[in-house]
Amino acid sequence: MSALPREWREEAAAVEAVVMVSTEPIPPQLLAELLEVTTERIEELCDAIGASYEEEERGFELVLVAGGYRFQSHPAYSGYVERFILDDQPTRLSPAALETLAIVAYKQPISRAQIAQIRGVNADGVMRLLVQRGYVESVGRDDGPGQAILFGTSQHFLERLGLRSLADLPPLEAFVPDVSTVELLEQALRPGPEV
């Protein structure tokens, strides 16, 4: 931690020790209580720790995700990490599960029937898998007839994607072609006059 002032090093080491043993992101308020300092001091410390890791070109970083601090691998080394995980990862989410997860992420709160309507197929099995893996959870009930269970993404979803909040999701517009492209596609796919 060479970039840190000498008087901060003990507090910074305490932050590192606590974050290292945690399986979930640690909220700044909890770190402040543990170290008996202000939340602002924790944020300053974590920024300084992060800057020192960046300066030292470390393979990991201290980041704020899902409302708390955690260690994660540096994006520059994602290729190595992906290879490690994929070599040891027998089960990945299917395209149907990824599609369903995206629908939940962008349309939440949403019921199974609404998901099925958007996808055009029954989503019960995929939803069970997403709930089982902890990416999706029940967030309430619909006020309408039958009071369907409404689903939303979980803290685990935010952690796995490295997001602070749902506001960090990329805008849908980035994935949708503009109007002129859609018109060109329609023209190209429209059957021509029979000869």
C-alpha positions in Angstrom: 0.0 0.0 0.0 2.7 2.5 -1.0 0.2 5.2 -2.1 -1.4 5.4 1.3 -0.3 7.9 3.9 1.5 6.1 6.8 -1.2 7.1 9.3 -3.9 5.3 7.2 -2.1 2.0 6.8 -3.5 0.3 10.0 -7.1 1.2 9.1 -6.6 0.2 5.5 -5.1 -3.1 6.6 -8.2 -3.7 8.8 -10.5 -2.9 5.9 -8.6 -5.4 3.7 -8.7 -8.1 6.4 -12.5 -7.8 6.9 -13.3 -7.6 3.1 -11.0 -10.6 2.5 -12.9 -12.9 4.8 -16.4 -11.9 3.7 -18.4 -13.9 1.2 -20.6 -10.9 0.4 -19.9 -7.2 -0.3 -19.4 -5.3 3.0 -21.5 -2.1 3.3 -19.4 1.0 4.2 -21.6 1.6 7.2 -20.6 -1.8 8.7 -16.9 -1.2 8.0 -17.3 2.2 9.7 -18.8 0.6 12.8 -16.1 -2.1 12.9 -13.3 0.4 12.6 -15.1 3.1 14.7 -14.7 5.8 12.1 -17.1 7.7 9.8 -18.6 6.3 6.6 -16.8 9.1 4.8 -13.5 7.9 6.2 -14.2 4.4 5.0 -15.0 5.7 1.5 -11.7 7.7 1.5 -9.8 4.7 2.7 -11.3 2.4 0.1 -10.6 4.9 -2.7 -7.0 5.2 -1.5 -6.7 1.4 -1.3 -8.1 1.0 -4.8 -5.7 3.7 -6.1 -2.7 2.0 -4.5 -3.7 -1.3 -6.2 -4.0 0.4 -9.5 -0.6 2.1 -9.0 1.0 -1.2 -8.2 -0.8 -2.9 -11.2 -2.3 -5.6 -9.0 -4.4 -8.4 -10.4 -7.3 -7.5 -8.2 -9.2 -4.4 -7.1 -11.4 -3.2 -4.3 -14.8 -2.2 -5.7 -18.2 -1.0 -4.5 -20.9 -3.4 -5.8 -24.4 -4.1 -4.6 -24.0 -1.5 -1.8 -20.8 -2.9 -0.4 -17.0 -3.3 -0.9 -15.5 -6.5 -2.2 -12.4 -7.8 -3.9 -12.6 -8.8 -7.5 -10.1 -9.7 -10.2 -8.9 -6.8 -12.3 -10.7 -6.5 -15.7 -7.4 -6.5 -17.5 -6.9 -10.2 -16.5 -10.5 -11.3 -17.4 -9.2 -13.7 -20.1 -7.2 -15.7 -17.6 -10.0 -15.7 -15.1 -12.6 -16.8 -17.7 -10.4 -19.6 -18.9 -9.9 -20.8 -15.2 -13.7 -20.6 -14.5 -14.8 -22.2 -17.8 -12.4 -25.1 -17.4 -13.8 -25.8 -14.0 -17.4 -24.8 -14.7 -19.6 -27.7 -15.8 -22.9 -25.8 -15.8 -23.5 -22.5 -17.5 -26.8 -20.7 -18.1 -28.5 -21.7 -21.3 -29.5 -19.0 -23.8 -33.1 -19.4 -22.6 -32.0 -18.8 -19.0 -30.0 -15.8 -20.0 -32.9 -14.4 -22.1 -35.2 -14.8 -19.1 -32.8 -13.3 -16.7 -32.4 -10.2 -19.0 -36.2 -9.9 -19.1 -36.5 -10.0 -15.3 -33.6 -7.5 -14.9 -35.1 -4.9 -17.3 -38.8 -5.4 -16.6 -38.9 -6.2 -12.8 -41.1 -6.6 -10.9 -42.6 -9.2 -13.3 -44.7 -12.3 -13.1 -44.0 -15.7 -14.8 -47.0 -15.1 -17.0 -45.6 -11.8 -18.2 -42.3 -13.4 -18.9 -44.0 -16.2 -20.9 -45.9 -13.6 -22.8 -42.7 -11.8 -23.8 -40.7 -14.9 -24.6 -43.6 -16.7 -26.3 -43.0 -19.9 -24.3 -43.6 -21.2 -20.8 -40.8 -19.9 -18.5 -41.6 -22.0 -15.3 -38.6 -24.4 -15.6 -36.1 -21.6 -16.4 -37.5 -19.4 -13.6 -37.0 -22.3 -11.1 -33.4 -22.6 -12.2 -32.8 -18.9 -11.8 -34.4 -18.8 -8.4 -32.4 -21.9 -7.4 -29.1 -20.3 -8.5 -30.0 -17.2 -6.6 -30.1 -14.7 -9.5 -33.9 -14.1 -9.2 -36.1 -13.9 -6.1 -39.7 -13.2 -5.2 -40.2 -9.5 -4.6 -44.0 -9.3 -3.9 -47.4 -10.1 -5.3 -49.4 -8.6 -8.1 -52.6 -6.7 -7.1 -54.6 -8.2 -9.9 -56.6 -11.3 -10.0 -54.8 -14.4 -8.7 -52.2 -12.2 -7.1 -49.3 -13.7 -9.1 -45.8 -13.8 -7.5 -43.6 -11.0 -8.9 -39.9 -11.6 -9.4 -36.9 -9.3 -9.5 -33.1 -9.8 -9.5 -31.3 -10.4 -6.3 -28.2 -9.0 -4.6 -26.3 -12.1 -5.9 -27.2 -11.0 -9.5 -25.7 -7.6 -8.8 -22.6 -9.2 -7.3 -22.1 -11.7 -10.1 -22.4 -8.9 -12.7 -20.2 -6.5 -10.7 -23.0 -3.8 -10.6 -23.5 -1.3 -7.8 -27.3 -1.2 -8.6 -29.7 -1.9 -11.4 -29.1 1.7 -12.7 -25.7 0.4 -13.9 -27.3 -2.0 -16.4 -26.5 -1.0 -20.0 -29.5 0.9 -21.6 -31.7 -1.3 -23.7 -31.3 1.1 -26.6 -27.7 -0.2 -27.0 -29.1 -3.6 -28.1 -32.0 -2.4 -30.3 -31.4 -1.3 -33.9 -32.5 2.1 -34.9 -35.7 2.7 -36.9 -33.9 2.9 -40.3 -32.1 -0.4 -39.7 -35.4 -2.1 -38.8 -37.0 -0.7 -42.0 -34.1 -2.0 -44.1 -34.4 -5.4 -42.5 -38.2 -5.5 -43.1 -37.7 -4.5 -46.8 -35.0 -7.2 -47.2 -37.1 -9.9 -45.6 -40.3 -9.0 -47.3 -41.0 -11.4 -50.1 -40.8 -9.8 -53.5 -43.4 -10.0 -56.3 -43.7 -13.5 -57.8 -42.5 -13.6 -61.4 
